[in-house]
Each structure stands twice: as C-alpha cells, then as structure tokens.
Amino acid sequence: MKNSFQIKGMSCAACAAKVEKTLNSLPGVSKASVNIATEKAAVSYSSSEITINDIWDAVEKLGYKVEDNEEDLSNDREREDRGQEIRRQKVLLAFSLLFSLPLMVVMFAEMFVWDWMPTFTGNKYFQLALATPIQFVAGAQFYRDAYYALKNKSANMSVLVVLGTSAAYFFSLAVTFWGEQLGLMHVYYETSGIIITLIILGKLLEAIAKGKTSEAIRKLMGMQAKAARVMREGKEQEIPIEEVRMGELIIVRPGEKIPVDGVIIEGYSSIDESLLTGESIPVDKTVGDEVIGATINKYGTFKFEATKIGKDTALAQIIKVVEEAQGSKAPIQRMADIISSYFVPAVIGIAVLTFLVWYFVAEPGDFNRALINFTAVLVIACPCALGLATPTSIMVGTGKGAENGILFKGGEHLENAHQIDTVVLDKTGTITRGQPEVTDIVNLTELEEKEILYFAATAEKGSEHPLGQAIVKYGEEILGEVASAEEFAAIPGRGIAARIKGKSVLLGTRKMMQEKKIVVKEIEGQMSEMEDLGKTVMLMSLDGEIAAIIAVADTVKENSEEAVKELQRMGMEVIMITGDNKRTAQAVARQVGIDRVLAEVLPEDKAEEIKKLKAKGKKVAMVGDGINDAPALAIADVGIAIGTGADVAMEAADITLMGGDLLGIPASIALSRATMKNIKQNLFWALIYNTLGLPIAAFGLLNPVIAGGAMAFSSVSVVTNALRLKRWSFKSDLR
C-alpha cells in the first residue's frame, strides 16, 4: 500500500533525514521518502505487517505532528496550514523585536560610545530582563525541536541555534550574578537575543516564499467548477460539485465549466481544453465523445453522463501526480541529504575545537573571545538552506510543467530528462495524427470495388489498429453498416486474418503475404509509388490469391517538424520507430526532418531497440501513445507519453504531455535543464555561506549577530532563487 501524510515541525534537512531513516527502519515499510519543502512523507508498506497508525506513531515519537492528507479538492488545507505558520512566526517576530531592538541599541551604544544613552540601559539586570523572554518564549520552538532531536540521538539546525544562543545567554547570566567572583564583566545578551530574532525573521520569510512554490497545485484546484446543473426527478437542479453522483445527467451551457468527467449523450459543442492540455484551439465534441471536468464549454449546450467524479476525475488525477512529483526526491537531493547527516555533528566538533584553540592557544584565558567564536561557528553553519536547495526547485519545476500541460511523475524524472541525448519517436499517433484515411483501393480481381471494400472493412471490423479503423470508417461511409467476420485473428506487426462468406481473407503487410507464400512481385512497382508518397500500403488476399492494394495516409501533426528541429537544435539525435515499411516511414521522416528511421519494427521489438541504444551509452527518451509502446516507454531512461493516447502508455511513462503537441518534448527537456541549473545554483548559495563562513568564524573574524543574519538569509536566498523558475516560459526558452 501507499500513503502520504503531512509532517509538522521539521526545521531542516537533518530533521527530514531522521524521520526518513526511522520510517525505512520500520518492519513492513518497503520505501519511505520525506520532503522538507512540502513537509510530506510518502510511504510504501505492507498492510499485513504494519498499519498506517503505527507509522504515524513512530513519527510522533520523534516529536513531530502528523496530519492525514485529505484528497478533497475543495479543501486547500496546505494553504491554510502555511497561513497559520506565517501568522505564528509573525507574532513571534513582533514579540522578539519588541525586546531585541533595545538590546541592539545598547550594542551600538557600546560600539560607538554614545554618551547620551541613559545609564540604566547598560545595566546587566535590565539586559537580562530583555533577553530572557526572547530566549525562552520566542526561542521555545528551537528548544523543543532540539530536545526531540537529541532525544532521538540526532542533531539538527535547532541544536546549533540552541547551543550557540544558550552559550551566550548562560555565560552572560553567570557574569550578571557572579561576575566579580569570576573576574568577568562583559555580557552578551544582545548576541543571543538578536540571533534568535534574525532566525525567526528568516523562518518567516522562508514560510512566505515556500507558500509561493505550491501555487501550481492551488491553480489546478481552482480550475474545478464549484457547482453542477443535474437532472433529478425530471427537473434541473444546481448542486455543489461534491454531491454529483456517478451516472447522473448533467447539463452544460455555453461559457460554463464542465463539472466532472463524462460522455456526451445529447447535443454538441466546442470545448476549450487548454487549461489541462495546453492546446489553444477548442476541440469539437458531439454525442459519444468524452468531456473532461474543469474544461470550458465555448458554444453549444449539451447533456452528458457523469462517468468519473471526485478523486477519479482527470483533474484530480493530475493534481495527485503533481503532488506526488513535488513530494518526491530527485537523485541530486541524496547528495544534500548525505552532507546534512554528517554536517551538524561535524560543526559541533569544529565549534568545540574553535573554543579550545582560542582559549588555550590563540588567546590563553580569554573566555569571552573563545565563547564568541564558538557561538559564531555554531550559528553560521546551520544547514537549513541545504535542505531546501533541491525540493523547492523540484516543486516549482513540476508545478510549472503542469501549467504547461507537462506532467512529471516524480522529481527523479524531472532531473533525468536533462541528460537525454537521444529521442525516439513513435510514428502513428505521435508524429502523425493517428487518424489515417483510405486514399487508394487498387482492385486486382474481377470483383467489383464495393465487394473488395466489403471484404476489407468486414475483416478489419474486429481490429483496434488505427489503419484498420480507417478502412472500417471508409467502408461505413460507402456501404453503410459493416458486419463482423465469421472468424477473426490479429497477427501482431503483420495484419489480420478472417473468414468472410466462406472465404479466407488476409489483410496486412507484404511481409505477411511473403510468409503465407502469396506472390506480390508483380505489384511491387505500384506499391513503391504509393509508399514514396508517404502512404501506408496494405495488401489483401482472398483464398490465397492477391486481391487488392489498399493505401492509407496519416497526416503529420502541425508542430511535428518544428518539434524535431527544436530537439536537434538542442543537440539531440532524433530517431523515428514504426512498424510501417521503410518507404512509408522514410517518406514521413523526410516531412519532419528525421534522418534515422527504424522501420518494420514489431511491437515486442521496440523495447529491444531502446535497449540497443542504451547499451551504446545513449540516454534515451521514448515518445509514444499506444499500448504497443508501453514496454519501450517503461525501459527507456525517460518515457514520454502523448496524453491523447492510451491509458496504458501514460501509466508506463515518466512524463505525460496532456496535449498531442510534440513541442511538449523539447519543452519538458528544456524545463528539466532549467530546473537542474536552478538546483545547482541553490546548492551553491546553500553551501557558500557555510564554506566561507565556517573558517571566517573559526578564525574570529565573524560576529555572531552577523552570522545569524547570514544563516537566516541563506534559506531566503535559496527559496527566492527557486521561485525564479516561475517566470520560466518554454516558448521563450526554445527561441
């Protein structure tokens, strides 16, 4: 079973790593992933060995709060929770500022020797009164978090904050009451107070910025209609969308949003599906066509039957995919997790070593200087920014993809796409529209052409192949209703065999005819002429004798040529793979600018071709739309499914293009590259503070207050940089 839930109270990557390690150690849990940016855990487990309540209990024992994820589209609880966190940090910041500002003024007065300051401001007891509420009220969240971390034998950001500020506070407390006996005079209340204030400010700015990273989910949720007009007891009733039942008849008028998924049973219209597919041109729909919830009815009024409601609608599934992708981990994040797991203990060791060196070697006996440098090392090294570097970019990147009709199933696929150097495109339904039409019927018998068409259409009646469907459709247009064959069998990659009116009918490729010992040599010239024009040629035999040539043409999609050019411009090799013969395949390839063609490839062999490319060291993306493409999609480094295709293909793929536009392929790769570039920038900003700050602090060149400010704003800089992805546009990127 799979389950995801919210975890409240994690402060940095070390917290997430501890929770993840605990979950993965539980019996019955096969895989657990914890994301600090989304504050979510995703767990795969065996319900026979462990319950979800046991899993939640394990998390709560670590000191964190667990909340179940409600999959109710009308309730945006994430936004509400984020708002509560922002309000809480605002209150704590205001409280902390109230007491820390006077301490800051005192600090500057001492630095610049302001003689106009009242004498009581320098009183140690006055400063103690100001610092104590900051330390133990505003800073209570850090003490609580540090307690649970240490209790669970781990260390996190809060441990560093508590160690650093407590050292300054309690040292100052000792000086306040026993300074004369100890021979110490200077206190550092302003250090502890201002550090806590700055860190709270950083947490507030971080919470505000993180809230913006999940806007894509809120936009998707906002697409849903709020009400539906249903037929109940013979009357039209407007009801909340949550009350719509399966099978109900729903009426949609021009300009209205379609409330749920269904099938039109009366009327017709043009529907704007751009919100979900990215296709700008409205799609004509009539009786029998499917409609998708959240799309907009442009012109006609129609009535449809609800077939999917609530969690089962296309919109709900898209939201689920995006949420799972945003909560997943990209491989590059493992590096940050490994660094974080060792970082905090290492920092504590460096801080202790810094104190000892300063106290015993650099400036022997100068406790004040040793303490200040000890505190500065602890504060500058907080690794919260490191934990946010990858997941925030993944959240924004997957959200941006969803806005453009590109669904990434996980952060790992968003990362892997940037490595692609070879793109393999299926032909039918991917490069072409997948709606072929009969263009030629060459009768090679003494039968009338209508009789030839009758045998061909009847034979193909049981076929699901687009070419077969084109023949059936043409037959229905000429002959009316087409009957079913007495016997029917599909021969994968070859064609079909049928028995009609006692005659044995074969309809398929020249290879099938050759295998059945049917002579086709005399008509090779005619076939070649048609294939050179990009037509797919099928041969039909009756009782072992060649009877007809049937040519079918499938038009190339509008943006296929442009998409191929963009992929090539981006440095990728583009290959077309198809079961069609070489002449037809090469004719289509020439139209779109593809040089390498793998033709006459059987469905089961497509995956083998992908394996061969991977064995040569290629990073391969397979793009397809049909059931026969699913194995190849699954085995490719990145599988990209055309959203207008079969559900099985979309299930096997890593990326789904909700529309049929092939420009989504270079767009998804370009978005992956932009996201990876952004992640690397984030990791740089997250590590530069620590890398430069640690030695500066250890050498006594960094004031703890400045260290606190730098640490707080490192998180803000990382999240703000991730938010720059929101301005990314694949159209401008592709230019």
C-alpha positions in Angstrom: 0.0 0.0 0.0 1.0 3.6 -0.5 0.1 6.5 1.8 1.3 10.1 2.1 0.8 12.4 5.0 1.8 15.8 6.4 4.6 16.2 9.0 4.7 19.4 11.0 7.7 20.7 13.0 10.6 19.7 10.8 13.1 22.6 10.7 15.9 21.4 8.3 17.3 18.6 6.2 18.6 16.8 9.2 15.0 16.5 10.6 13.7 15.1 7.3 16.7 12.7 7.1 16.0 11.4 10.7 12.3 10.9 10.0 13.0 9.1 6.7 15.6 6.8 8.4 13.1 5.9 11.1 10.3 5.2 8.7 12.6 3.0 6.5 13.6 1.0 9.6 10.0 0.0 10.4 9.1 -3.6 9.7 6.7 -3.8 6.7 7.9 -0.5 5.2 9.5 -1.1 1.8 10.2 2.6 0.9 9.8 5.9 2.6 10.6 9.4 1.4 10.4 12.7 3.3 10.4 16.1 1.7 11.4 19.1 3.8 10.0 21.6 1.3 6.5 20.1 1.1 6.6 18.8 4.7 5.2 15.5 3.4 6.1 11.8 3.7 5.3 9.2 1.2 5.4 5.6 2.4 5.0 2.2 0.7 4.2 -0.5 3.2 2.6 -4.0 3.7 -0.7 -3.6 5.5 -0.4 -7.1 6.8 2.8 -6.2 8.7 2.2 -2.6 9.8 -0.7 -0.2 10.0 -0.7 3.5 9.0 -1.4 4.3 12.6 1.8 2.5 13.7 3.7 4.6 11.1 2.2 7.8 12.4 3.0 6.9 16.0 6.7 6.3 15.0 6.8 9.9 13.6 5.1 11.4 16.6 7.5 9.7 18.9 10.3 11.7 17.2 8.5 14.9 18.3 6.7 15.8 15.1 3.0 16.2 14.4 1.3 14.1 11.8 -1.7 15.2 9.7 -3.5 13.0 7.2 -3.7 14.2 3.6 -7.3 14.8 2.6 -7.8 14.3 -1.1 -10.7 16.7 -1.2 -10.2 19.2 -4.0 -12.5 21.7 -2.3 -10.3 21.9 0.8 -6.9 23.6 0.2 -5.5 22.7 3.7 -1.9 23.2 2.7 -2.6 26.9 2.1 -4.4 27.2 5.4 -1.6 25.5 7.3 1.0 27.7 5.6 -1.0 30.7 6.6 -1.1 29.6 10.2 2.6 29.1 10.2 3.2 32.5 8.7 0.9 34.2 11.3 2.7 32.3 14.2 6.1 33.4 13.0 4.9 37.0 12.6 3.7 37.1 16.2 6.9 35.6 17.4 8.9 38.0 15.3 7.0 41.0 16.7 7.4 39.7 20.2 11.1 39.1 19.7 11.7 42.5 18.1 10.0 44.3 21.0 12.7 43.0 23.3 15.7 42.8 20.9 15.6 46.3 19.5 16.6 47.9 22.8 19.4 45.3 23.1 20.5 46.3 19.6 20.6 49.9 20.5 22.7 49.1 23.6 25.1 47.1 21.4 25.6 50.1 19.1 25.9 52.5 22.0 28.8 50.4 23.4 30.4 50.1 20.0 30.3 53.8 19.2 30.4 55.1 22.8 27.2 57.1 22.8 27.3 59.1 25.9 23.7 60.4 25.6 22.3 56.9 26.3 20.5 56.5 29.7 22.8 54.8 32.2 20.2 52.1 33.1 20.5 50.6 29.5 23.9 49.4 30.4 22.6 47.6 33.5 23.1 43.9 33.3 19.8 43.2 35.0 17.9 45.4 32.5 19.5 43.5 29.7 18.7 40.2 31.4 15.0 41.2 31.6 15.0 41.9 27.9 16.9 38.8 26.8 15.0 36.2 28.9 11.6 36.4 27.1 13.4 36.2 23.7 15.4 33.2 24.8 12.7 31.1 26.3 9.4 32.4 24.7 10.4 33.3 21.2 13.1 30.7 21.2 11.0 28.0 22.8 10.4 26.4 19.3 14.1 25.8 19.0 14.5 24.3 22.4 11.6 22.0 21.8 12.9 20.9 18.5 16.4 20.4 19.8 15.1 18.3 22.7 13.4 15.8 20.4 16.4 15.8 18.1 18.9 14.9 20.9 16.4 12.5 22.5 16.4 10.6 19.2 20.2 10.7 19.0 20.4 13.1 16.1 21.3 16.8 15.6 19.6 19.5 13.5 19.6 23.2 12.9 17.8 23.9 16.2 20.5 22.1 18.1 23.1 24.5 16.7 20.9 27.5 17.4 20.2 26.4 21.0 23.9 25.6 21.7 25.1 28.9 20.3 22.5 31.2 21.9 22.4 29.3 25.2 26.1 29.6 25.5 25.9 33.4 25.1 22.9 33.7 27.3 24.0 31.5 30.2 27.5 32.9 30.2 26.0 36.4 30.4 23.7 35.1 33.2 26.8 33.9 35.2 28.5 37.2 34.7 25.4 39.1 35.8 25.3 37.3 39.2 28.9 36.2 39.8 30.9 38.4 37.5 33.1 39.9 40.3 34.0 36.5 41.7 34.8 35.2 38.2 36.7 38.3 37.2 34.4 38.8 34.2 32.5 42.0 33.3 31.1 41.8 29.7 27.7 40.2 28.9 26.4 39.0 25.5 22.6 39.2 25.9 22.3 41.2 22.7 24.1 38.3 20.8 21.6 35.6 21.9 18.6 37.9 21.5 19.4 39.3 18.1 20.4 35.9 16.7 17.1 34.4 17.7 15.2 37.4 16.2 17.1 37.1 12.9 16.5 33.4 12.7 12.8 33.9 13.3 12.8 36.5 10.6 14.4 34.0 8.3 11.8 31.3 9.1 9.0 33.8 8.4 10.5 34.9 5.0 11.1 31.2 4.2 7.5 30.2 5.1 6.2 33.1 2.8 8.4 32.1 0.0 7.7 28.3 0.3 4.0 29.1 0.2 4.5 30.5 -3.3 6.2 27.3 -4.5 3.0 25.4 -4.3 0.9 27.9 -6.2 0.6 25.4 -9.1 -1.4 23.0 -7.0 -3.7 25.8 -5.9 -4.2 26.9 -9.6 -5.1 23.3 -10.5 -7.6 23.2 -7.6 -9.0 26.5 -8.6 -9.8 25.1 -12.1 -12.6 22.9 -10.7 -16.2 24.0 -11.1 -18.0 24.8 -7.9 -21.5 23.6 -8.9 -23.2 21.3 -11.4 -26.6 21.5 -13.1 -28.1 18.0 -12.9 -31.3 16.3 -13.9 -33.1 14.9 -10.9 -36.7 13.8 -10.9 -37.2 15.3 -14.3 -36.1 18.8 -13.2 -32.9 20.8 -13.5 -31.2 21.3 -10.1 -28.0 23.2 -9.3 -26.0 21.3 -6.7 -22.4 21.6 -5.2 -20.0 19.5 -7.2 -19.3 17.3 -4.2 -22.9 16.0 -4.4 -22.7 14.8 -8.1 -23.3 11.1 -8.3 -22.0 8.6 -10.9 -24.3 8.2 -13.9 -26.2 11.4 -13.3 -27.1 13.5 -16.3 -25.5 17.0 -16.3 -26.4 19.9 -18.5 -23.7 22.4 -19.5 -24.4 25.7 -21.2 -22.1 28.0 -23.2 -19.3 29.6 -21.2 -19.7 27.2 -18.2 -17.1 24.9 -16.8 -17.7 21.2 -17.2 -18.0 20.0 -13.6 -16.8 16.3 -13.9 -15.7 13.8 -16.5 -18.3 12.1 -18.7 -19.7 11.2 -22.1 -22.0 13.4 -24.2 -25.4 11.8 -24.8 -27.2 14.8 -26.3 -26.0 17.9 -28.2 -22.6 19.1 -29.4 -20.1 21.9 -28.7 -16.6 23.2 -28.9 -14.6 22.8 -25.7 -11.6 24.8 -24.6 -9.2 22.1 -23.0 -6.2 24.4 -22.8 -6.2 24.5 -19.0 -5.4 20.8 -18.9 -3.7 20.1 -22.3 -2.1 23.3 -23.3 -3.9 23.1 -26.7 -5.2 26.6 -27.5 -7.7 25.5 -30.3 -11.1 24.4 -28.9 -12.0 20.8 -29.6 -15.3 19.9 -31.3 -17.3 17.3 -29.3 -20.5 15.5 -30.1 -22.6 12.5 -28.9 -20.3 9.7 -27.7 -17.3 11.9 -27.1 -15.7 12.2 -23.7 -15.5 15.5 -21.9 -13.1 16.4 -19.1 -14.0 18.2 -15.8 -12.7 21.8 -15.4 -12.6 22.4 -19.2 -14.7 25.2 -20.6 -17.7 24.8 -22.9 -17.4 27.5 -25.5 -20.5 27.4 -27.7 -23.2 24.8 -27.7 -25.4 23.4 -24.9 -25.1 19.7 -24.3 -26.1 16.9 -21.8 -23.6 14.4 -20.6 -23.5 11.4 -18.3 -21.0 11.6 -15.4 -18.5 8.7 -15.6 -15.8 9.9 -13.2 -16.4 12.0 -10.1 -14.3 13.2 -7.1 -10.9 11.6 -6.8 -11.3 9.8 -10.1 -11.6 12.8 -12.4 -8.8 13.7 -14.8 -8.2 16.9 -12.9 -8.0 15.0 -9.5 -5.5 12.5 -11.1 -3.4 15.4 -12.5 -3.3 17.1 -9.1 -2.3 13.8 -7.5 0.5 13.3 -10.0 1.8 16.8 -9.4 1.6 16.5 -5.6 3.5 13.2 -5.7 6.1 14.7 -8.0 6.6 17.7 -5.8 6.9 15.4 -2.8 9.4 13.0 -4.4 13.2 13.2 -4.3 15.5 13.8 -7.2 18.7 11.8 -7.2 20.7 15.0 -6.7 19.0 15.5 -3.4 20.7 12.5 -2.0 24.0 14.4 -2.0 22.4 17.1 0.1 20.9 14.5 2.5 24.3 12.8 3.0 26.0 16.1 3.6 23.3 17.2 6.1 23.6 13.9 8.1 27.3 14.4 8.8 27.3 18.2 8.8 25.7 19.1 12.2 27.9 16.7 14.3 30.9 17.9 12.4 30.0 21.6 13.1 29.6 20.9 16.8 33.1 19.3 16.8 34.5 22.3 14.9 32.9 24.7 17.3 34.3 22.9 20.4 37.7 22.8 18.7 37.5 26.5 18.0 36.7 27.3 21.6 39.6 25.2 22.9 42.1 26.6 20.4 41.2 30.2 21.2 41.0 29.6 25.0 44.2 27.7 25.4 46.4 28.7 22.3 45.4 31.8 20.4 44.4 34.0 23.3 45.0 31.9 26.5 42.5 32.5 29.2 40.3 34.9 27.2 36.9 33.1 27.8 34.9 36.0 26.2 36.7 35.7 22.8 36.6 31.9 22.8 32.9 32.0 23.6 32.1 34.5 20.8 33.9 32.5 18.2 32.3 29.2 19.4 28.9 30.8 19.0 29.7 32.3 15.6 30.7 28.9 14.3 27.5 27.2 15.5 25.3 29.9 14.1 26.8 30.4 10.6 26.8 26.6 10.0 23.0 25.9 10.3 22.2 23.7 7.3 18.6 24.7 6.7 19.3 26.2 3.3 21.0 23.0 2.2 17.8 21.0 2.9 15.7 23.4 0.8 18.0 23.7 -2.2 16.6 20.8 -4.2 13.0 20.2 -3.2 12.0 23.9 -3.6 13.2 23.8 -7.2 11.5 20.5 -7.9 8.2 21.9 -6.5 8.4 25.0 -8.7 9.6 23.0 -11.8 6.9 20.3 -11.6 4.3 23.0 -11.0 5.5 25.0 -14.0 5.3 21.8 -16.1 1.7 21.2 -15.0 0.8 24.7 -16.0 2.1 24.0 -19.5 0.4 20.6 -19.9 3.6 18.6 -18.9 3.1 16.1 -16.1 6.3 14.8 -14.4 5.5 11.7 -12.3 8.4 12.4 -9.9 11.4 14.6 -9.2 13.8 11.9 -10.5 12.2 12.2 -13.9 12.4 15.9 -13.9 16.1 15.5 -13.2 16.8 12.6 -15.6 15.2 14.5 -18.6 18.1 17.0 -18.7 20.6 14.2 -19.5 18.7 13.0 -22.6 20.7 12.9 -25.8 18.6 10.7 -28.0 14.8 11.0 -28.6 13.0 8.0 -30.2 9.6 9.0 -31.7 6.8 6.5 -32.5 5.2 7.4 -35.8 1.4 6.8 -35.7 -0.4 9.0 -33.2 2.8 10.7 -32.1 4.4 12.3 -35.2 1.2 11.8 -37.2 -2.3 12.5 -36.1 -3.1 8.8 -35.7 -6.3 9.3 -37.8 -5.4 7.8 -41.2 -7.8 7.8 -44.1 -8.1 5.5 -47.1 -6.7 7.1 -50.2 -6.5 4.3 -52.8 -8.0 0.9 -53.4 -6.5 -1.0 -56.4 -8.7 -3.9 -57.3 -6.6 -6.8 -58.7 -9.6 -9.1 -59.2 -12.7 -9.3 -61.4 -14.9 -8.4 -58.4 -16.5 -5.0 -58.1 -14.6 -2.4 -56.0 -17.5 -2.3 -53.5 -17.1 -6.1 -52.9 -13.4 -5.6 -52.3 -14.2 -2.9 -49.8 -16.8 -5.1 -48.2 -14.3 -7.9 -47.5 -11.6 -5.4 -46.3 -14.0 -3.5 -43.9 -15.6 -6.6 -42.6 -12.2 -8.2 -41.9 -11.0 -5.1 -40.1 -14.2 -4.7 -38.0 -12.6 -6.6 -35.1 -9.3 -4.7 -35.3 -8.3 -1.9 -32.9 -5.4 -0.7 -35.1 -5.8 2.9 -36.5 -5.2 1.6 -40.1 -7.9 -1.0 -39.7 -10.3 1.5 -38.2 -9.7 3.8 -41.2 -10.8 1.0 -43.5 -13.9 0.3 -41.4 -14.8 4.0 -41.3 -14.4 4.3 -45.1 -16.5 1.2 -45.6 -19.3 2.6 -43.4 -19.2 5.8 -45.5 -19.6 3.9 -48.8 -21.5 0.8 -47.8 -23.4 1.8 -44.6 -23.2 -0.6 -41.6 -20.3 -3.1 -41.8 -20.9 -6.6 -40.5 -18.5 -8.7 -38.4 -16.4 -11.5 -39.8 -17.3 -15.1 -39.1 -13.7 -15.6 -37.7 -11.1 -13.1 -36.8 -7.5 -13.1 -35.6 -5.0 -10.3 -35.2 -1.4 -11.1 -36.2 0.8 -8.5 -34.3 3.0 -6.5 -36.6 1.7 -8.3 -39.6 -2.0 -7.7 -40.1 -5.2 -9.7 -39.6 -6.7 -13.0 -40.8 -10.5 -13.5 -41.1 -13.2 -15.7 -42.7 -16.0 -14.0 -44.5 -18.7 -15.8 -46.5 -16.6 -18.9 -46.5 -13.5 -17.1 -48.0 -10.2 -16.9 -46.2 -9.1 -13.2 -46.0 -5.7 -11.9 -45.2 -5.1 -8.2 -44.9 -1.7 -6.7 -43.9 1.9 -6.1 -44.8 3.9 -7.5 -47.7 5.9 -9.5 -45.2 2.8 -11.3 -44.1 2.0 -12.2 -47.7 5.5 -13.4 -48.3 5.3 -15.6 -45.2 2.0 -17.0 -46.5 3.6 -17.7 -49.9 1.4 -15.3 -51.7 3.1 -13.8 -54.8 3.3 -9.9 -54.8 6.2 -9.4 -57.1 4.1 -8.1 -60.0 2.6 -5.2 -57.9 5.8 -4.0 -56.2 6.1 -1.0 -58.6 2.6 0.2 -57.7 3.2 -0.3 -54.0 6.5 1.6 -54.2 5.0 4.6 -55.9 2.4 4.9 -53.1 4.9 4.4 -50.3 7.2 7.1 -51.8 4.2 9.5 -51.3 4.1 8.6 -47.6 1.2 6.3 -47.8 0.9 3.1 -45.8 0.2 0.2 -48.2 -1.7 -2.9 -47.2 -2.3 -6.0 -49.2 -5.4 -8.1 -49.2 -5.7 -11.7 -50.4 -8.8 -13.9 -50.9 -8.3 -17.7 -50.7 -4.5 -17.4 -51.1 -4.6 -15.1 -54.2 -3.6 -11.4 -54.1 -6.8 -9.4 -54.4 -6.2 -5.7 -53.7 -3.8 -2.9 -52.7 -5.3 -0.6 -50.1 -3.4 2.6 -49.4 -3.9 4.6 -46.2 -2.4 8.0 -45.4 -1.9 9.6 -42.0 -1.2 13.3 -41.9 1.7 14.7 -39.9 0.7 16.8 -36.9 1.0 20.6 -37.2 4.1 21.1 -35.0 5.9 17.8 -35.5 8.5 19.3 -37.9 9.1 22.3 -35.6 9.5 20.0 -32.6 12.0 17.8 -34.4 14.0 20.9 -35.3 14.0 22.2 -31.8 15.2 18.8 -30.4 18.0 18.8 -33.0 18.9 22.4 -32.1 19.2 21.3 -28.5 21.8 18.8 -29.6 19.8 15.6 -29.6 19.6 12.8 -32.1 16.0 12.2 -33.2 15.0 8.7 -34.4 11.7 7.5 -35.7 10.5 4.0 -34.9 7.5 2.3 -36.5 6.0 -1.0 -37.7 5.4 0.5 -41.1 7.5 -0.4 -44.1 10.7 1.5 -44.9 9.4 3.5 -47.8 6.4 4.9 -45.9 8.4 5.5 -42.8 11.1 7.4 -44.7 8.5 9.5 -46.5 7.1 10.6 -43.2 10.6 11.1 -41.7 11.5 13.4 -44.7 8.5 15.6 -44.0 9.6 16.3 -40.4 13.4 16.3 -40.9 14.3 13.0 -39.3 17.4 11.3 -40.8 17.4 7.9 -38.9 14.4 5.6 -39.2 13.8 2.2 -37.6 11.1 0.7 -39.7 9.2 -2.6 -39.7 9.8 -3.0 -36.0 7.3 -5.3 -34.3 5.6 -4.1 -31.1 7.5 -6.5 -28.9 10.8 -5.5 -30.6 10.5 -1.7 -29.8 11.8 -2.3 -26.3 14.8 -4.2 -27.7 15.7 -1.3 -30.0 15.7 1.0 -26.9 17.9 -1.5 -25.1 20.4 -1.4 -28.0 20.6 2.4 -27.9 21.1 2.4 -24.1 23.9 -0.3 -24.5 25.8 2.2 -26.7 25.8 4.7 -23.8 22.9 6.8 -25.1 20.5 8.5 -22.7 17.2 7.7 -24.4 13.7 9.2 -24.2 11.0 7.2 -25.9 7.9 9.0 -27.0 4.7 7.1 -27.8 1.0 6.9 -27.5 -0.2 3.4 -28.0 -0.5 0.2 -25.9 2.3 -1.3 -28.1 4.6 1.5 -27.0 4.3 0.8 -23.2 7.2 -1.7 -22.9 9.6 0.7 -24.7 8.3 3.6 -22.6 9.0 1.7 -19.4 12.5 0.6 -20.4 13.7 4.0 -21.7 15.7 6.3 -19.4 12.7 8.7 -19.7 9.3 7.6 -21.1 7.2 10.3 -22.6 3.5 9.6 -23.3 1.2 11.6 -25.5 -1.8 12.4 -23.3 -4.2 11.9 -26.2 -3.1 8.2 -26.4 -3.8 5.0 -24.5 -4.0 5.0 -20.7 -1.5 2.1 -20.6 1.1 4.2 -22.3 0.5 7.1 -19.8 0.8 4.6 -16.9 4.2 3.3 -18.2 5.6 6.7 -19.0 7.6 9.0 -16.7 6.3 12.2 -18.3 2.9 12.8 -19.9 2.1 15.5 -22.4 -1.5 16.3 -21.8 -2.0 17.6 -25.3 -0.8 16.0 -28.6 1.6 18.8 -29.4 5.2 17.4 -29.9 6.7 20.8 -28.9 6.0 19.5 -25.3 9.0 17.2 -25.8 11.7 19.9 -26.2 9.7 21.9 -23.6 9.9 19.2 -21.0 13.7 18.7 -21.6 14.3 22.5 -21.5 12.3 22.7 -18.3 14.4 19.9 -16.8 17.6 21.7 -17.8 16.4 25.0 -16.3 15.4 23.2 -13.1 18.7 21.4 -12.8 20.6 24.7 -13.4 18.4 26.3 -10.7 19.1 23.4 -8.2 22.9 23.8 -8.7 22.6 27.5 -8.1 20.7 26.7 -4.9 23.3 24.2 -3.7 26.0 26.8 -4.4 24.2 29.5 -2.3 23.4 27.0 0.4 27.0 25.8 0.7 28.8 29.1 0.1 27.6 30.6 3.5 28.9 27.5 5.4 32.0 27.0 3.3 33.2 30.6 3.6 31.5 31.4 7.0 32.9 28.5 9.0 36.6 29.3 8.6 35.9 33.0 9.0 34.0 32.4 12.2 36.6 29.9 13.5 39.4 32.5 12.9 37.5 35.0 15.0 36.6 37.3 12.1 32.8 37.0 12.3 30.4 38.5 14.8 27.7 36.0 15.9 25.0 38.5 15.1 26.2 38.9 11.5 26.5 35.1 11.4 22.8 34.8 12.5 21.7 37.2 9.8 23.7 35.4 7.1 22.3 32.0 8.2 18.7 33.3 8.1 19.0 34.8 4.7 20.8 31.8 3.2 17.4 30.0 3.3 15.6 33.0 1.9 18.1 33.3 -1.0 17.7 29.6 -1.9 13.9 29.7 -1.9 13.8 33.1 -3.7 16.1 31.7 -6.4 13.9 28.7 -6.8 10.9 31.0 -7.4 12.7 32.5 -10.4 11.6 29.3 -12.2 8.0 30.6 -12.0 9.0 33.1 -14.7 10.3 30.4 -17.0 8.5 30.1 -20.3 9.3 27.2 -22.7 8.4 29.3 -25.7 11.0 31.9 -24.8 13.4 29.2 -23.8 13.1 27.4 -27.2 13.8 30.6 -29.1 
